[in-house]
């Protein structure tokens, strides 16, 4: 733009602010329309404060955190764009769909200069807050645009030339905007074309991201669906390799999913029973023998369906149903689905605390006495109960698990003890057996026994004394042979004192107590469990993960795991999903783990100031947030304020570190 053109636009701008009816033919139509919109919003050209997020909140960062995989890719593209091009006397910007700045890239001097103009981190660049500027105008017109010096509505933008290109997804919805604030006196040739090209490339990747996300959701739906089925489900590729199973199939095969995935079906079902390579049509009701291990054989009926993947190539869906014959006999089977999957050898861990627990549980399995399993939520009490059942005399019988806290109070009596025909409105014509009857000849596991309604506890007490129940509406007692294993995460003695649990029932249940230790007391088991869950979830996600980085593993083992094994499993599953490398990194773990992990000799005591000479150093106890803040400050001090190096030293992403710095008001 020539000097004459700049002067003409500046004069028109000044006149417009004095008289709204000024002729705007001297400026571009895009700029003129934007000025009029700003005037309607009653914006002042000298305004210095742009609308910002409330203190402690950063909506733009939240947008990125809600879609971490997508924005990690966008951040990498921005870093590559900045590194591979000359952005001297410029600042590269990334905003969310509302014009809120997410990240900025530039030299320290350039960043400081735009900050002095009120364009710091987290300011909003929408037209209604910042006036005519490339980002705000691009958001409005949904096209790439360049706004030159005096074409800006706000005085503080006039020293700059701004450029912006919007990023759209597959539905033509805004994802973000790439912008540049240039302090160069002249417009940079081809810069807008470069931003437009990068925005287009990101848009294509966004489309791929959404397609992948949609496919993952469909896979989740499919996984949920097949795991609600009472039959075994096995998906095979065209070559007969197992690619997916449901929980029932894994029980039939007596193997974990990571052990099954990638195996050829011929390792379990003989080609003499069914040869998948020759199948051209669906088949139903085939009698097959599944070989599990060296000596175990199970009879099933199999239906196999061909799924056309591409023309001339089929995958297979195999549905396994239990044969009408019991294994190794000619007797009709009961077809019960109440089975215990876990044995003592399946429980992961070698810590002394766990070994002692399992040793006691093995002793309990050799008796017929009632067992009370105690322990915090998420420690694996039901696994121990299943293992006791599977080594007991009643292991060939059913294992029926009931969560006493999950059944509504008005239904729990009928669920446990059943009812006769006509016992109440809505009752089935032939009545219905309760869980105790279903467990006849086996074990009933009463989880969360502390939540059992007080008035129902006397019925359980009677069963423990007499080994018989009476259905609701029934007159005759039913004699049963059921072993009771109960579990609780509550202090039952305290519940007795509070009048919500019967003392006589407590002493009937507390014949043999097994305490499952919390994960924080199981030294070394976090390491083994972490690798176990990694194998489990990487198989399900088809990712190639070799293990953990030393920093990530040290962080996992140093955390106290208040949610126990359940929390650890969820953490590893999340890490597998968001990991991009061949190992789980520290940055793949949740914030509460990373910032609880302080790479210093003491995590609870940190020396804040250098003590006076010859004085004894004082150690000041600190809470987690103080430790987190102090860790960030020290890292920034050691790196001379370099946020990128500080983030690498702590083991988090630069975006996370910026968010934490804002939280603790660290500048």
C-alpha positions as CSV (number, residue, x, y, z in Angstrom):
1,X,0.0,0.0,0.0
2,X,1.4,3.4,-1.0
3,X,2.0,6.2,1.5
4,X,-0.8,8.2,-0.3
5,X,-3.3,5.4,0.2
6,X,-2.4,5.1,3.8
7,X,-2.9,8.8,4.4
8,X,-6.3,8.7,2.6
9,X,-7.5,5.8,4.7
10,X,-6.2,7.5,7.9
11,X,-8.1,10.7,7.0
12,X,-11.3,8.7,6.2
13,X,-11.0,6.9,9.5
14,X,-10.7,10.1,11.5
15,X,-13.6,11.6,9.7
16,X,-15.8,8.5,10.3
17,X,-15.2,8.6,14.0
18,X,-16.4,12.3,14.0
19,X,-19.3,11.8,11.6
20,X,-20.8,8.4,11.0
21,X,-22.3,9.5,7.6
22,X,-18.8,10.0,6.2
23,X,-18.3,8.5,2.7
24,X,-16.3,5.3,3.1
25,X,-15.6,4.7,-0.6
26,X,-11.9,5.3,0.0
27,X,-11.6,2.1,2.0
28,X,-12.2,-1.5,1.0
29,X,-15.8,-2.8,1.2
30,X,-14.8,-5.5,3.8
31,X,-13.2,-2.9,6.0
32,X,-16.1,-0.4,5.6
33,X,-18.7,-2.9,6.6
34,X,-16.6,-3.9,9.6
35,X,-16.3,-0.3,10.7
36,X,-20.1,0.1,10.6
37,X,-20.6,-3.1,12.6
38,X,-18.2,-1.8,15.3
39,X,-19.9,1.6,15.3
40,X,-23.3,-0.2,15.9
41,X,-21.7,-2.0,18.8
42,X,-20.7,1.5,20.2
43,X,-17.0,0.6,20.4
44,X,-14.5,3.3,21.1
45,X,-11.3,3.6,19.0
46,X,-9.2,4.4,22.0
47,X,-10.4,1.4,24.1
48,X,-7.5,-0.2,25.9
49,X,-9.2,-3.2,27.7
50,X,-10.4,-6.1,25.6
51,X,-12.8,-8.6,27.2
52,X,-10.8,-11.3,28.9
53,X,-11.6,-14.5,30.7
54,X,-12.4,-14.3,34.3
55,X,-9.4,-14.7,36.6
56,X,-8.5,-18.3,37.1
57,X,-10.4,-19.4,33.9
58,X,-9.2,-19.6,30.4
59,X,-12.0,-20.7,28.1
60,X,-9.7,-21.0,25.1
61,X,-7.5,-23.4,26.9
62,X,-10.6,-25.4,27.9
63,X,-11.5,-25.7,24.2
64,X,-8.1,-27.3,23.6
65,X,-8.3,-29.5,26.7
66,X,-11.7,-30.8,25.6
67,X,-10.2,-32.0,22.3
68,X,-6.6,-32.8,23.3
69,X,-5.7,-35.1,20.4
70,X,-6.9,-32.6,17.8
71,X,-5.3,-29.6,19.4
72,X,-2.0,-31.3,20.0
73,X,-1.8,-31.8,16.2
74,X,-2.8,-28.1,15.7
75,X,-0.1,-27.0,18.1
76,X,2.5,-29.0,16.3
77,X,1.5,-27.5,13.0
78,X,1.8,-24.0,14.5
79,X,5.2,-24.8,15.9
80,X,6.3,-26.1,12.5
81,X,4.9,-23.1,10.8
82,X,6.7,-20.7,13.1
83,X,10.0,-22.7,13.0
84,X,10.2,-23.1,9.2
85,X,9.4,-19.5,8.2
86,X,10.7,-16.0,8.9
87,X,8.4,-14.4,11.5
88,X,10.8,-11.7,12.6
89,X,8.9,-8.5,13.7
90,X,5.8,-10.6,13.8
91,X,3.7,-12.6,16.3
92,X,1.9,-15.8,15.2
93,X,-1.5,-16.4,16.9
94,X,-3.9,-19.3,17.4
95,X,-7.4,-18.5,18.7
96,X,-10.5,-20.6,19.5
97,X,-13.7,-20.2,17.5
98,X,-14.6,-17.1,19.6
99,X,-11.4,-15.3,18.9
100,X,-9.9,-16.0,22.3
101,X,-6.1,-16.4,22.1
102,X,-5.0,-19.9,22.9
103,X,-1.3,-19.6,22.1
104,X,1.2,-17.0,20.7
105,X,4.6,-17.5,19.0
106,X,7.2,-14.8,18.7
107,X,10.4,-13.4,20.1
108,X,10.3,-11.9,23.6
109,X,10.6,-8.4,22.3
110,X,7.7,-8.8,19.8
111,X,5.5,-10.5,22.4
112,X,6.2,-7.6,24.8
113,X,5.4,-5.0,22.2
114,X,1.9,-6.4,21.4
115,X,1.3,-7.0,25.1
116,X,1.9,-3.2,25.6
117,X,-0.9,-2.7,23.1
118,X,-3.3,-4.7,25.2
119,X,-2.9,-7.9,23.1
120,X,-1.6,-10.2,25.7
121,X,-2.4,-13.8,26.5
122,X,-6.1,-14.8,26.6
123,X,-7.5,-11.5,25.2
124,X,-10.5,-11.7,22.9
125,X,-10.1,-10.6,19.2
126,X,-13.8,-10.7,18.2
127,X,-15.0,-7.6,16.3
128,X,-17.4,-6.7,19.1
129,X,-14.6,-6.5,21.6
130,X,-11.5,-5.5,19.7
131,X,-12.9,-3.8,16.6
132,X,-11.9,-4.4,13.0
133,X,-8.8,-6.7,13.0
134,X,-7.9,-9.7,10.8
135,X,-8.9,-12.4,13.4
136,X,-12.2,-10.8,14.3
137,X,-13.2,-9.9,10.8
138,X,-12.2,-13.4,9.5
139,X,-14.5,-14.9,12.2
140,X,-17.3,-12.8,10.9
141,X,-16.9,-13.1,7.1
142,X,-15.5,-16.7,7.4
143,X,-12.8,-16.0,4.9
144,X,-9.0,-15.2,5.0
145,X,-8.4,-11.5,5.3
146,X,-5.6,-8.9,5.8
147,X,-6.2,-5.7,7.6
148,X,-3.6,-2.9,7.2
149,X,-2.5,-0.3,9.7
150,X,-5.2,2.4,9.7
151,X,-7.9,0.0,8.4
152,X,-8.1,-1.3,12.0
153,X,-10.9,0.2,14.1
154,X,-9.0,0.3,17.4
155,X,-6.1,2.7,17.8
156,X,-3.9,0.1,19.4
157,X,-3.9,-2.1,16.3
158,X,-2.9,0.7,13.9
159,X,0.8,0.2,14.2
160,X,0.3,-3.4,12.9
161,X,-0.7,-5.3,9.8
162,X,-2.9,-8.2,10.8
163,X,-3.5,-11.4,8.8
164,X,-5.9,-14.3,9.6
165,X,-7.2,-17.5,8.0
166,X,-10.1,-19.5,9.6
167,X,-9.8,-23.3,10.1
168,X,-13.0,-25.3,9.3
169,X,-14.0,-28.9,10.1
170,X,-15.8,-31.3,7.9
171,X,-19.2,-29.6,8.6
172,X,-17.8,-26.2,7.8
173,X,-17.9,-25.2,11.4
174,X,-15.1,-23.0,12.8
175,X,-12.4,-24.9,14.8
176,X,-9.9,-22.1,15.3
177,X,-8.2,-19.2,13.5
178,X,-4.6,-18.7,12.6
179,X,-3.5,-15.1,12.7
180,X,-0.4,-12.9,12.5
181,X,0.3,-9.4,13.9
182,X,3.1,-7.9,11.8
183,X,5.1,-4.9,13.0
184,X,6.7,-4.5,9.5
185,X,5.9,-1.3,7.7
186,X,4.9,-3.0,4.5
187,X,2.5,-5.9,3.7
188,X,4.4,-9.3,3.5
189,X,3.8,-10.9,0.1
190,X,2.3,-14.4,0.1
191,X,1.9,-14.5,3.9
192,X,-1.9,-14.6,3.7
193,X,-1.6,-17.4,1.1
194,X,0.7,-19.3,3.5
195,X,-1.8,-19.0,6.4
196,X,-4.7,-20.1,4.1
197,X,-2.7,-23.1,3.0
198,X,-1.9,-24.2,6.5
199,X,-5.5,-23.6,7.6
200,X,-6.7,-25.8,4.8
201,X,-4.2,-28.6,5.7
202,X,-5.3,-28.5,9.3
203,X,-8.9,-28.5,8.2
204,X,-8.3,-31.7,6.2
205,X,-6.7,-33.3,9.3
206,X,-9.6,-32.2,11.4
207,X,-11.9,-34.1,9.0
208,X,-9.7,-37.2,9.4
209,X,-9.8,-36.6,13.2
210,X,-13.6,-36.5,13.3
211,X,-13.9,-39.6,11.1
212,X,-11.5,-41.4,13.4
213,X,-13.4,-40.2,16.4
214,X,-16.7,-41.4,14.9
215,X,-15.2,-44.8,14.1
216,X,-14.0,-45.1,17.7
217,X,-17.4,-44.2,19.0
218,X,-18.9,-46.8,16.8
219,X,-16.3,-49.3,18.0
220,X,-17.2,-48.4,21.6
221,X,-20.9,-48.9,20.8
222,X,-20.2,-52.2,19.2
223,X,-18.0,-53.3,22.2
224,X,-20.8,-52.3,24.6
225,X,-23.4,-54.1,22.6
226,X,-21.5,-57.4,22.3
227,X,-20.6,-57.3,26.0
228,X,-24.3,-57.3,26.9
229,X,-24.8,-60.6,25.1
230,X,-25.1,-63.9,26.9
231,X,-23.3,-65.7,24.2
232,X,-19.6,-65.7,23.2
233,X,-18.8,-63.3,20.3
234,X,-15.6,-63.6,18.3
235,X,-14.6,-61.4,15.3
236,X,-12.1,-62.8,12.9
237,X,-10.3,-61.3,9.9
238,X,-10.4,-62.9,6.5
239,X,-7.3,-64.9,7.4
240,X,-8.9,-66.4,10.5
241,X,-7.0,-64.2,13.0
242,X,-8.9,-63.1,16.1
243,X,-9.4,-59.3,16.2
244,X,-12.1,-58.8,18.9
245,X,-13.9,-60.8,21.6
246,X,-16.5,-60.1,24.2
247,X,-16.2,-61.0,27.9
248,X,-18.3,-64.2,27.5
249,X,-16.0,-65.5,24.8
250,X,-13.0,-64.7,26.9
251,X,-14.5,-66.7,29.7
252,X,-15.2,-69.6,27.3
253,X,-11.6,-69.6,26.2
254,X,-10.3,-69.0,29.7
255,X,-8.0,-66.3,28.4
256,X,-7.6,-62.5,28.6
257,X,-8.3,-60.4,25.5
258,X,-4.6,-59.5,25.0
259,X,-3.8,-63.2,24.9
260,X,-6.5,-63.9,22.3
261,X,-6.0,-60.9,19.9
262,X,-3.8,-61.9,17.0
263,X,-4.1,-65.6,17.6
264,X,-5.3,-67.8,14.7
265,X,-8.6,-69.5,15.4
266,X,-7.2,-72.9,14.5
267,X,-5.2,-72.7,17.8
268,X,-8.6,-73.2,19.6
269,X,-11.0,-74.8,17.1
270,X,-9.8,-77.6,14.8
271,X,-10.2,-77.1,11.1
272,X,-12.0,-80.5,11.1
273,X,-14.8,-78.8,13.1
274,X,-14.9,-75.7,10.9
275,X,-12.6,-74.6,8.1
276,X,-12.9,-70.8,7.8
277,X,-10.9,-70.7,4.6
278,X,-13.6,-72.6,2.7
279,X,-16.7,-70.9,4.1
280,X,-18.8,-69.1,1.4
281,X,-22.1,-68.8,3.3
282,X,-23.3,-68.3,6.8
283,X,-23.6,-71.5,8.9
284,X,-25.6,-72.2,12.0
285,X,-25.6,-74.6,14.9
286,X,-22.2,-76.3,14.3
287,X,-21.0,-78.5,17.1
288,X,-17.4,-77.4,17.8
289,X,-14.8,-78.2,20.5
290,X,-12.8,-75.3,21.9
291,X,-9.4,-76.3,23.1
292,X,-8.1,-74.1,26.0
293,X,-4.7,-75.1,27.3
294,X,-3.3,-78.7,26.9
295,X,-6.2,-80.7,28.5
296,X,-9.3,-78.4,28.7
297,X,-11.9,-79.0,26.1
298,X,-15.3,-77.4,25.9
299,X,-18.3,-78.1,23.7
300,X,-20.2,-75.3,22.0
301,X,-22.6,-74.7,19.2
302,X,-21.2,-72.1,16.8
303,X,-23.0,-69.9,14.3
304,X,-20.7,-68.1,11.8
305,X,-21.7,-65.1,9.7
306,X,-19.7,-63.7,6.8
307,X,-19.1,-59.9,6.8
308,X,-18.1,-58.5,3.4
309,X,-15.3,-56.0,4.0
310,X,-14.3,-55.3,0.3
311,X,-15.4,-57.1,-2.8
312,X,-14.4,-60.7,-2.7
313,X,-13.1,-60.6,0.9
314,X,-14.9,-61.5,4.1
315,X,-14.3,-61.2,7.8
316,X,-16.2,-63.5,10.2
317,X,-18.5,-63.1,13.2
318,X,-18.7,-66.3,15.3
319,X,-21.3,-66.7,18.0
320,X,-20.7,-69.4,20.5
321,X,-23.5,-71.0,22.6
322,X,-23.0,-73.6,25.3
323,X,-23.7,-77.1,24.1
324,X,-26.7,-78.9,25.6
325,X,-24.3,-81.5,26.9
326,X,-22.1,-80.9,30.0
327,X,-18.4,-81.2,29.3
328,X,-17.3,-84.8,29.5
329,X,-20.8,-86.2,30.3
330,X,-24.0,-87.0,28.7
331,X,-26.2,-85.0,31.2
332,X,-28.2,-82.0,30.3
333,X,-26.5,-78.7,31.6
334,X,-28.2,-76.1,33.6
335,X,-27.0,-73.3,31.3
336,X,-26.3,-71.0,34.2
337,X,-24.3,-67.9,33.4
338,X,-23.3,-67.3,37.0
339,X,-19.6,-68.2,36.9
340,X,-16.6,-66.9,38.7
341,X,-13.8,-66.0,36.3
342,X,-10.9,-65.2,38.6
343,X,-8.6,-67.6,40.4
344,X,-5.8,-66.9,42.8
345,X,-3.2,-67.2,40.1
346,X,-5.0,-64.5,38.1
347,X,-4.6,-61.8,40.7
348,X,-1.7,-59.5,39.8
349,X,0.7,-58.6,42.6
350,X,3.6,-59.9,44.7
351,X,3.7,-57.5,47.6
352,X,3.9,-58.9,51.1
353,X,0.6,-57.4,52.0
354,X,-1.2,-59.0,49.1
355,X,0.6,-62.3,49.5
356,X,-0.6,-62.4,53.2
357,X,-4.2,-61.6,52.1
358,X,-4.3,-64.3,49.4
359,X,-2.7,-66.8,51.9
360,X,-5.6,-66.2,54.3
361,X,-8.1,-66.3,51.4
362,X,-6.8,-69.7,50.4
363,X,-7.3,-71.0,53.9
364,X,-10.8,-69.7,53.8
365,X,-11.5,-71.4,50.5
366,X,-10.8,-74.8,52.1
367,X,-13.7,-74.3,54.5
368,X,-17.4,-73.8,54.2
369,X,-17.6,-71.0,56.7
370,X,-19.0,-67.5,56.0
371,X,-16.3,-65.0,54.9
372,X,-16.3,-61.3,55.4
373,X,-13.9,-59.4,53.0
374,X,-13.1,-55.8,54.0
375,X,-11.2,-53.1,52.2
376,X,-11.5,-49.8,50.5
377,X,-13.4,-49.2,47.4
378,X,-11.6,-50.3,44.2
379,X,-9.2,-52.8,45.9
380,X,-10.5,-55.9,44.2
381,X,-12.7,-57.5,46.9
382,X,-14.9,-59.3,44.3
383,X,-11.8,-60.8,42.6
384,X,-10.8,-62.3,46.0
385,X,-14.3,-63.6,46.5
386,X,-14.3,-65.3,43.0
387,X,-10.9,-66.9,43.8
388,X,-12.1,-68.3,47.1
389,X,-15.1,-69.8,45.3
390,X,-13.0,-71.3,42.5
391,X,-10.8,-73.2,45.0
392,X,-13.7,-74.2,47.3
393,X,-15.7,-77.5,47.3
394,X,-18.6,-75.7,45.6
395,X,-16.5,-74.4,42.6
396,X,-18.6,-76.4,40.2
397,X,-21.7,-74.5,41.4
398,X,-22.8,-71.0,40.5
399,X,-21.2,-67.8,41.8
400,X,-23.9,-65.1,42.1
401,X,-22.8,-61.5,42.9
402,X,-25.2,-59.0,44.3
403,X,-24.4,-55.3,45.1
404,X,-26.6,-54.6,48.1
405,X,-26.1,-50.8,47.6
406,X,-27.1,-50.8,43.9
407,X,-30.6,-52.3,44.3
408,X,-33.5,-50.0,45.3
409,X,-34.6,-50.7,48.9
410,X,-38.1,-51.6,47.8
411,X,-36.8,-54.3,45.4
412,X,-33.9,-55.9,47.3
413,X,-36.0,-58.4,49.2
414,X,-37.6,-59.8,46.1
415,X,-34.2,-59.8,44.3
416,X,-32.6,-61.8,47.1
417,X,-35.3,-64.1,48.2
418,X,-37.7,-64.3,45.2
419,X,-41.5,-64.2,45.2
420,X,-44.5,-66.4,44.5
421,X,-47.2,-65.8,41.9
422,X,-49.5,-62.9,42.9
423,X,-47.2,-61.8,45.7
424,X,-47.6,-58.2,44.6
425,X,-48.9,-56.1,41.6
426,X,-46.7,-56.7,38.6
427,X,-45.4,-60.1,39.9
428,X,-44.7,-62.7,37.2
429,X,-47.4,-65.4,36.8
430,X,-45.1,-68.2,37.8
431,X,-43.2,-66.3,40.5
432,X,-39.5,-65.8,40.4
433,X,-36.5,-67.3,42.2
434,X,-34.2,-64.9,44.1
435,X,-30.5,-64.7,44.0
436,X,-30.1,-67.2,46.9
437,X,-32.0,-69.8,45.0
438,X,-29.9,-69.1,41.9
439,X,-26.8,-69.6,44.0
440,X,-27.9,-73.0,45.3
441,X,-25.0,-75.4,45.3
442,X,-22.5,-72.6,45.0
443,X,-21.6,-69.2,46.4
444,X,-23.5,-65.9,46.8
445,X,-21.3,-62.8,47.1
446,X,-23.0,-59.9,48.9
447,X,-21.0,-56.8,48.1
448,X,-21.6,-53.6,50.0
449,X,-23.2,-55.5,52.8
450,X,-23.1,-52.4,55.0
451,X,-25.8,-50.8,52.7
452,X,-28.3,-53.6,53.2
453,X,-31.5,-52.2,54.7
454,X,-31.8,-52.8,58.4
455,X,-35.2,-54.5,58.2
456,X,-33.8,-57.0,55.7
457,X,-30.8,-58.0,57.8
458,X,-33.0,-60.2,59.9
459,X,-33.9,-62.3,56.8
460,X,-30.2,-62.8,56.0
461,X,-29.5,-63.7,59.6
462,X,-32.2,-66.3,59.5
463,X,-30.7,-67.8,56.3
464,X,-27.3,-68.0,57.9
465,X,-28.8,-69.8,60.9
466,X,-31.2,-72.2,59.1
467,X,-29.9,-72.3,55.5
468,X,-33.4,-71.8,54.2
469,X,-35.4,-68.9,52.8
470,X,-39.1,-68.2,52.2
471,X,-40.2,-66.4,49.1
472,X,-42.3,-63.2,49.3
473,X,-45.9,-64.5,49.4
474,X,-44.7,-68.0,50.0
475,X,-45.7,-70.3,52.9
476,X,-43.1,-73.1,52.7
477,X,-39.4,-72.6,53.5
478,X,-37.0,-73.6,50.8
479,X,-33.8,-75.5,52.0
480,X,-30.7,-74.4,50.2
481,X,-27.0,-75.1,50.2
482,X,-25.3,-71.7,49.6
483,X,-22.1,-70.4,50.9
484,X,-22.1,-66.7,51.8
485,X,-19.2,-64.3,51.1
486,X,-19.8,-60.7,52.1
487,X,-17.8,-57.6,51.4
488,X,-17.8,-54.0,52.7
489,X,-15.7,-50.8,52.6
490,X,-17.4,-49.6,55.7
491,X,-16.6,-49.9,59.4
492,X,-19.4,-52.3,60.5
493,X,-18.6,-51.9,64.2
494,X,-19.2,-48.2,63.8
495,X,-22.4,-48.9,61.9
496,X,-23.5,-51.1,64.8
497,X,-22.9,-48.2,67.2
498,X,-24.9,-45.9,64.9
499,X,-27.8,-48.4,64.9
500,X,-27.8,-49.2,61.2
501,X,-26.3,-52.7,61.3
502,X,-27.3,-55.6,63.5
503,X,-24.7,-56.9,65.9
504,X,-25.9,-60.5,65.7
505,X,-25.6,-60.4,61.9
506,X,-22.1,-59.0,62.1
507,X,-20.9,-61.8,64.3
508,X,-22.6,-64.4,61.9
509,X,-20.8,-62.8,58.9
510,X,-17.5,-62.2,60.7
511,X,-16.5,-65.9,61.0
512,X,-13.5,-65.5,58.8
513,X,-12.2,-62.1,57.9
514,X,-10.0,-61.3,54.9
515,X,-8.7,-57.7,54.6
516,X,-7.7,-56.6,51.1
517,X,-5.0,-53.9,51.5
518,X,-5.2,-50.6,49.6
519,X,-2.9,-50.1,46.7
520,X,-0.7,-47.6,48.5
521,X,0.2,-50.4,51.0
522,X,1.1,-52.9,48.2
523,X,4.8,-52.0,47.6
524,X,5.8,-52.9,44.1
525,X,2.4,-53.9,42.8
526,X,1.7,-50.6,41.0
527,X,4.6,-51.5,38.6
528,X,3.1,-54.9,37.8
529,X,-0.5,-53.7,37.6
530,X,0.5,-50.8,35.3
531,X,2.1,-53.2,32.8
532,X,-0.9,-55.6,33.1
533,X,-3.4,-52.8,32.2
534,X,-1.1,-51.5,29.5
535,X,-1.2,-54.9,27.8
536,X,-5.0,-55.1,28.2
537,X,-5.8,-51.7,26.7
538,X,-3.2,-51.4,24.0
539,X,-4.5,-54.6,22.5
540,X,-8.0,-53.2,22.5
541,X,-6.9,-50.0,20.9
542,X,-4.5,-51.6,18.4
543,X,-1.7,-49.2,19.5
544,X,2.0,-50.2,19.5
545,X,3.1,-49.3,23.0
546,X,6.3,-50.9,24.4
547,X,5.9,-49.7,28.0
548,X,6.5,-46.6,30.1
549,X,9.2,-44.0,30.3
550,X,11.1,-44.1,33.6
551,X,9.6,-40.7,34.6
552,X,6.0,-41.9,34.0
553,X,6.6,-45.2,35.9
554,X,8.2,-43.4,38.8
555,X,5.2,-41.0,38.9
556,X,2.7,-43.9,38.9
557,X,4.6,-45.7,41.7
558,X,4.9,-42.6,43.9
559,X,1.2,-41.7,43.8
560,X,-0.9,-42.8,46.7
561,X,-3.9,-44.0,44.6
562,X,-6.9,-43.1,46.8
563,X,-9.2,-44.8,44.2
564,X,-6.9,-48.0,44.4
565,X,-6.8,-50.4,41.5
566,X,-9.9,-49.0,39.8
567,X,-8.3,-45.5,39.6
568,X,-5.0,-47.0,38.3
569,X,-6.9,-49.0,35.6
570,X,-8.8,-45.9,34.5
571,X,-5.5,-43.9,34.4
572,X,-3.7,-46.4,32.2
573,X,-6.7,-46.7,29.9
574,X,-6.7,-42.9,29.5
575,X,-3.0,-42.8,28.9
576,X,-3.2,-45.5,26.2
577,X,-5.9,-43.5,24.4
578,X,-4.0,-40.1,24.3
579,X,-0.4,-41.5,23.9
580,X,1.2,-40.8,20.6
581,X,4.6,-42.4,21.0
582,X,5.8,-46.0,21.6
583,X,5.8,-45.5,25.4
584,X,3.5,-43.9,28.0
585,X,5.1,-40.5,28.9
586,X,4.7,-38.4,32.0
587,X,2.7,-35.9,29.9
588,X,0.2,-38.7,29.1
589,X,-0.8,-38.9,32.8
590,X,-3.5,-36.7,34.5
591,X,-2.4,-33.4,36.1
592,X,-3.1,-34.6,39.6
593,X,-0.5,-37.3,39.2
594,X,2.1,-35.2,37.4
595,X,2.0,-32.3,39.9
596,X,1.8,-34.7,42.9
597,X,5.0,-36.1,41.5
598,X,7.9,-33.7,42.6
599,X,11.3,-34.8,41.4
600,X,13.1,-33.8,44.6
601,X,14.3,-35.9,47.6
602,X,11.2,-34.9,49.7
603,X,7.8,-34.2,48.3
604,X,6.3,-33.0,51.6
605,X,9.1,-30.7,52.7
606,X,10.6,-27.9,50.5
607,X,13.2,-25.3,51.6
608,X,11.7,-22.0,50.6
609,X,14.6,-19.6,51.5
610,X,18.3,-19.9,52.1
611,X,18.8,-20.0,55.9
612,X,21.1,-17.5,57.6
613,X,24.7,-18.4,57.9
614,X,25.4,-21.0,60.6
615,X,21.6,-21.3,61.2
616,X,19.9,-24.7,61.1
617,X,17.8,-24.9,57.9
618,X,14.1,-24.9,58.5
619,X,11.9,-27.3,56.5
620,X,8.3,-26.0,56.0
621,X,5.5,-28.5,55.4
622,X,3.6,-27.7,52.2
623,X,0.3,-28.8,50.7
624,X,0.1,-30.2,47.1
625,X,-0.8,-26.8,45.5
626,X,2.1,-25.1,47.2
627,X,4.5,-27.8,46.1
628,X,3.1,-27.5,42.6
629,X,3.6,-23.7,42.5
630,X,7.1,-23.9,44.0
631,X,8.1,-26.6,41.5
632,X,7.1,-24.3,38.6
633,X,8.8,-21.3,40.1
634,X,12.1,-23.2,40.6
635,X,12.0,-24.7,37.1
636,X,11.5,-21.2,35.6
637,X,14.3,-19.8,37.7
638,X,16.7,-22.6,36.6
639,X,15.8,-22.1,32.9
640,X,16.0,-18.3,33.0
641,X,12.3,-18.0,32.4
642,X,12.3,-20.2,29.3
643,X,8.8,-21.8,29.4
644,X,9.6,-24.5,26.9
645,X,12.6,-25.8,28.8
646,X,10.8,-25.5,32.1
647,X,8.0,-27.6,30.8
648,X,10.4,-30.2,29.5
649,X,12.2,-30.3,32.9
650,X,9.0,-30.8,34.9
651,X,7.6,-33.3,32.3
652,X,4.4,-31.5,31.1
653,X,3.4,-29.8,27.9
654,X,4.0,-26.1,27.5
655,X,0.2,-25.5,27.2
656,X,-0.3,-27.2,30.6
657,X,2.5,-25.2,32.2
658,X,1.0,-21.9,30.9
659,X,-2.3,-22.9,32.4
660,X,-0.7,-23.7,35.8
661,X,1.3,-20.4,35.7
662,X,-2.0,-18.5,35.1
663,X,-3.6,-20.4,38.0
664,X,-0.9,-19.5,40.5
665,X,-0.4,-16.0,39.0
666,X,3.2,-16.7,38.1
667,X,4.6,-14.2,35.6
